[in-house]
Structures are given as C-alpha cells and as structure tokens.
Amino acid sequence: MSNIKNLTPEEKEELRRQFMEEEKQKGERTKQERKNYKTLVNTTIPVLFKDLMAVSANLSAVKKKVFDELKTLVSLKAELYDAELDQFSHSFTTEDGITIIIGHRYNDGWDDTVNVGIEKVEKFVSSMGKDANSKALVKTILQLLAKDKTGVLKASRVIQLKKLADDTGNQDFIDAIEIIQSAHRPVKTKEFVTVRYIDNDGNKVDLPLDISAADFEPTIKQDATPPEEPRS
C-alpha cells in the first residue's frame, strides 16, 4: 500500500469513503448478528421451558404419590412400634439399603418482642464487671446472641443462653431470656423427600431429586472468578 502522505486528495477521500463503508457494514453485521441471537433465544428457551415444566410437574406428582403411599406405613409404624405420629420426619429402609425419608423441618422465626429481650440482655451485659471472668462471660453471651448470616437468631443458642442465665441466678438476665424464648415463632418448611441407596461399591449415595444436584458433564465452560466475600 502506498504511503498515505503520497496520496492525492481524491485518493485520500476514496480511502476515507471505503473505511466509512466498511465500518457501516461492520455495524450492520453486528446489529444483524445480535438480532439473530435474540431470535435464537426466543426459539430455544420456550422449548427448554416446556421440558422443565414437565419435570417440575412430574416431581410434584411423584412427591404427592410418595406421601400418599407412605401414609399407611407411617400409621402402621406408629401402631406396631409405638412411635409418635407427629414426628418431623419418618424414615423407611429396605433390606438392601434403600432409604426414603419424608417429613418437614422448621426454620427459626421470632415475633417483634424478641428485640425487647435482646435489649435487656445487652443491658445486663453492659452492667457486668471488667474482671477476666466477667469478660469471658460477656464474650460467650454475645456470641450466642449473634444472629446467623441470614439475620436470624438461632433457637439452639437461646437454649444455651437460658442455661447461662440460670447459672448466674441474675433475675434480669433470666427474665430477658424468657422474653426471647416466648417470642419464638418457628416457621414450617415445605415437605421434603430424601432418598439414599447403596451403590455397587457399598457406598451410601443420595439420589439427586433437585435439578441443581443432578450429576452431569457440563458442556459450557464456566471459569468466571468467584465473587469475593462481602466486606464491612
């Protein structure tokens, strides 16, 4: 290619025109490719959605069947083994190691009066001495009073706080924990089904019933950098 400095004004103008035309064509090509991409999304996703809807409906139907058919076994177990009918879960295992567990769980929940109890505990803590024993007790109390990463106070820790309060004999502390305990409003989760079996190597294996837990060989490269932990 000739040195641009040696081009005539007409040649420079022609070169500029060619460049602009190429850029225009490139922009139009990109625009069309993006349009084609959106068309592909609009044709691919609905098909997959129907497949996933079918899987979801089938899971719901099988889940209902499992609970309906095991209802009889739950009643029989209660009758024959003097077991409680109101258990949170029921487990059934065959001789060859297939286990099906059905039931529900409870998540911790609290009414607004829990904050009154927490404030009373904090007031008690602030009134404690500064000696080594007091500092150790304060640290333990605050650790047990801390909410988890979802912002929920754990009932299991409140039980430990109750024991600590009883050990101190401090009525204000005891009253604060009783307020917290009275504010407990556990929330029932959805019914679950868990299945385990023994594989050919003798290992206990969980049968994946959640699509996220299903094993497969991914064909999409996923090498994105994991997000950093949130910082305060």
C-alpha positions as CSV (number, residue, x, y, z in Angstrom):
1,M,0.0,0.0,0.0
2,S,1.2,3.5,-0.9
3,N,2.3,5.8,1.8
4,I,-0.8,7.9,2.7
5,K,1.3,11.1,2.6
6,N,1.8,10.4,-1.1
7,L,-1.9,10.1,-1.9
8,T,-3.8,12.8,-3.8
9,P,-6.8,14.4,-2.1
10,E,-9.1,12.4,-4.3
11,E,-7.3,9.2,-3.2
12,K,-7.5,10.1,0.4
13,E,-11.2,10.9,0.1
14,E,-11.8,7.5,-1.6
15,L,-9.8,5.7,1.2
16,R,-11.9,7.5,3.8
17,R,-15.1,6.6,2.0
18,Q,-14.1,2.9,1.8
19,F,-13.2,3.0,5.5
20,M,-16.6,4.5,6.4
21,E,-18.4,2.0,4.2
22,E,-16.6,-0.9,5.9
23,E,-17.4,0.4,9.4
24,K,-21.1,0.8,8.3
25,Q,-21.2,-2.7,7.0
26,K,-19.5,-4.0,10.2
27,G,-22.1,-2.2,12.4
28,E,-24.9,-3.5,10.3
29,R,-23.5,-7.0,10.5
30,T,-23.1,-6.8,14.3
31,K,-26.7,-5.5,14.5
32,Q,-28.0,-8.4,12.5
33,E,-26.0,-10.9,14.5
34,R,-27.4,-9.5,17.7
35,K,-30.9,-9.8,16.2
36,N,-30.2,-13.4,15.2
37,Y,-29.0,-14.1,18.8
38,K,-32.3,-12.8,20.3
39,T,-34.2,-14.8,17.8
40,L,-32.3,-17.9,18.8
41,V,-33.0,-17.1,22.5
42,N,-36.7,-16.7,21.7
43,T,-36.9,-20.1,20.0
44,T,-34.6,-22.1,22.3
45,I,-35.8,-21.0,25.8
46,P,-39.5,-21.8,25.3
47,V,-38.7,-25.4,24.3
48,L,-36.5,-25.9,27.3
49,F,-39.1,-24.2,29.5
50,K,-41.7,-26.8,28.4
51,D,-39.2,-29.6,29.3
52,L,-38.5,-28.1,32.7
53,M,-42.3,-27.5,33.3
54,A,-42.8,-31.2,32.6
55,V,-40.0,-32.2,35.0
56,S,-41.5,-29.9,37.7
57,A,-45.0,-31.3,37.2
58,N,-43.7,-34.8,37.3
59,L,-41.7,-34.1,40.5
60,S,-44.8,-32.7,42.2
61,A,-46.9,-35.7,41.1
62,V,-44.3,-38.2,42.4
63,K,-43.9,-36.3,45.6
64,K,-47.6,-36.5,46.2
65,K,-47.6,-40.2,45.4
66,V,-44.7,-40.8,47.8
67,F,-46.5,-39.0,50.7
68,D,-49.9,-40.7,49.9
69,E,-48.5,-44.2,49.7
70,L,-46.2,-43.8,52.8
71,K,-49.1,-42.5,54.9
72,T,-50.2,-46.1,55.5
73,L,-46.6,-47.1,56.6
74,V,-46.4,-44.2,58.9
75,S,-49.7,-45.3,60.6
76,L,-48.5,-48.9,60.8
77,K,-45.2,-48.0,62.3
78,A,-46.9,-45.9,64.9
79,E,-49.2,-48.8,65.8
80,L,-46.7,-51.6,65.7
81,Y,-43.7,-49.8,67.3
82,D,-45.5,-47.3,69.5
83,A,-43.9,-44.5,67.5
84,E,-45.1,-40.9,67.5
85,L,-47.3,-39.8,64.5
86,D,-46.3,-36.2,64.9
87,Q,-42.6,-36.7,64.2
88,F,-40.9,-34.1,62.0
89,S,-39.7,-36.9,59.7
90,H,-40.2,-40.6,59.0
91,S,-37.6,-43.0,57.6
92,F,-38.2,-46.3,55.8
93,T,-35.3,-48.6,54.8
94,T,-35.4,-51.9,52.8
95,E,-33.2,-54.9,53.5
96,D,-31.0,-54.0,50.5
97,G,-30.3,-50.5,51.8
98,I,-32.8,-48.2,50.0
99,T,-34.0,-45.5,52.4
100,I,-36.8,-43.0,51.8
101,I,-37.2,-40.2,54.3
102,I,-40.2,-37.9,54.3
103,G,-41.1,-35.0,56.6
104,H,-40.7,-31.3,57.2
105,R,-38.4,-29.1,59.1
106,Y,-38.8,-25.8,61.0
107,N,-36.8,-22.6,60.5
108,D,-36.4,-20.3,63.4
109,G,-38.7,-17.3,63.5
110,W,-39.5,-14.6,66.1
111,D,-42.1,-12.0,66.8
112,D,-41.2,-8.4,67.5
113,T,-40.9,-8.8,71.3
114,V,-37.6,-10.7,70.7
115,N,-35.9,-7.3,70.4
116,V,-37.1,-6.4,73.9
117,G,-35.4,-9.5,75.3
118,I,-32.2,-8.8,73.3
119,E,-32.1,-5.2,74.6
120,K,-32.4,-6.5,78.2
121,V,-29.6,-9.0,77.6
122,E,-27.4,-6.2,76.2
123,K,-28.3,-4.0,79.2
124,F,-27.3,-6.8,81.6
125,V,-24.0,-7.3,79.7
126,S,-23.2,-3.6,79.9
127,S,-23.6,-3.7,83.7
128,M,-21.2,-6.6,84.2
129,G,-17.8,-6.1,85.7
130,K,-14.5,-5.9,83.9
131,D,-12.6,-8.8,85.5
132,A,-11.5,-11.7,83.5
133,N,-14.4,-14.0,84.4
134,S,-16.9,-11.3,83.5
135,K,-15.2,-10.6,80.2
136,A,-15.3,-14.3,79.3
137,L,-19.0,-14.5,80.2
138,V,-19.8,-11.4,78.2
139,K,-18.0,-12.8,75.1
140,T,-19.9,-16.1,75.4
141,I,-23.3,-14.3,75.8
142,L,-22.6,-12.0,72.8
143,Q,-21.5,-15.0,70.6
144,L,-24.7,-16.9,71.5
145,L,-26.8,-13.8,70.9
146,A,-25.3,-13.1,67.5
147,K,-27.6,-13.7,64.5
148,D,-26.6,-16.1,61.7
149,K,-25.6,-14.9,58.2
150,T,-29.3,-14.8,57.2
151,G,-30.0,-12.4,60.1
152,V,-31.9,-14.9,62.2
153,L,-31.4,-15.7,65.9
154,K,-30.8,-19.4,66.5
155,A,-33.2,-21.1,69.0
156,S,-30.5,-23.6,69.8
157,R,-28.3,-20.8,71.1
158,V,-31.1,-19.3,73.1
159,I,-31.3,-22.7,75.0
160,Q,-27.6,-22.3,75.9
161,L,-28.3,-18.7,76.9
162,K,-31.0,-20.0,79.2
163,K,-28.6,-22.3,80.9
164,L,-26.1,-19.5,81.4
165,A,-28.8,-17.2,82.8
166,D,-29.9,-19.9,85.3
167,D,-26.3,-20.4,86.3
168,T,-25.8,-16.7,87.0
169,G,-29.0,-16.5,89.1
170,N,-29.5,-12.9,87.8
171,Q,-33.2,-12.3,87.6
172,D,-32.9,-9.6,84.9
173,F,-30.8,-11.9,82.7
174,I,-33.2,-14.8,83.3
175,D,-36.2,-12.6,82.5
176,A,-34.6,-11.3,79.3
177,I,-34.0,-14.9,78.1
178,E,-37.6,-15.9,78.9
179,I,-38.8,-13.0,76.9
180,I,-36.7,-14.2,73.9
181,Q,-37.9,-17.8,74.3
182,S,-41.6,-16.6,74.4
183,A,-41.0,-14.7,71.2
184,H,-40.0,-17.9,69.3
185,R,-42.3,-18.5,66.3
186,P,-40.9,-21.4,64.3
187,V,-41.8,-21.4,60.6
188,K,-42.6,-24.8,59.0
189,T,-40.8,-25.6,55.7
190,K,-42.2,-27.4,52.8
191,E,-42.4,-31.2,53.0
192,F,-39.2,-32.9,51.8
193,V,-38.3,-36.3,50.3
194,T,-34.8,-37.7,50.7
195,V,-33.7,-40.9,49.1
196,R,-30.5,-42.9,49.7
197,Y,-29.2,-46.2,48.4
198,I,-26.2,-48.4,48.4
199,D,-24.2,-48.3,45.2
200,N,-22.2,-51.2,43.7
201,D,-19.1,-50.2,45.8
202,G,-21.1,-50.4,49.0
203,N,-21.3,-46.6,49.5
204,K,-24.3,-44.7,50.7
205,V,-25.4,-42.4,47.9
206,D,-28.0,-39.6,48.0
207,L,-30.4,-39.8,45.0
208,P,-30.4,-36.2,43.4
209,L,-34.0,-35.0,43.3
210,D,-33.1,-31.3,43.0
211,I,-32.2,-30.4,39.4
212,S,-29.2,-28.4,40.8
213,A,-27.9,-31.6,42.5
214,A,-28.3,-33.8,39.4
215,D,-25.0,-35.1,38.2
216,F,-24.0,-34.4,34.6
217,E,-21.0,-33.5,32.5
218,P,-21.2,-29.7,31.7
219,T,-20.6,-28.6,28.1
220,I,-20.4,-24.9,28.9
221,K,-17.1,-23.5,30.1
222,Q,-17.6,-21.8,33.5
223,D,-14.3,-20.3,34.6
224,A,-15.6,-17.0,36.0
225,T,-13.8,-15.7,39.1
226,P,-15.9,-16.5,42.2
227,P,-17.4,-13.4,43.9
228,E,-15.5,-12.1,46.9
229,E,-16.9,-12.3,50.4
230,P,-18.8,-9.2,51.3
231,R,-16.7,-6.8,53.3
232,S,-18.0,-4.5,56.0
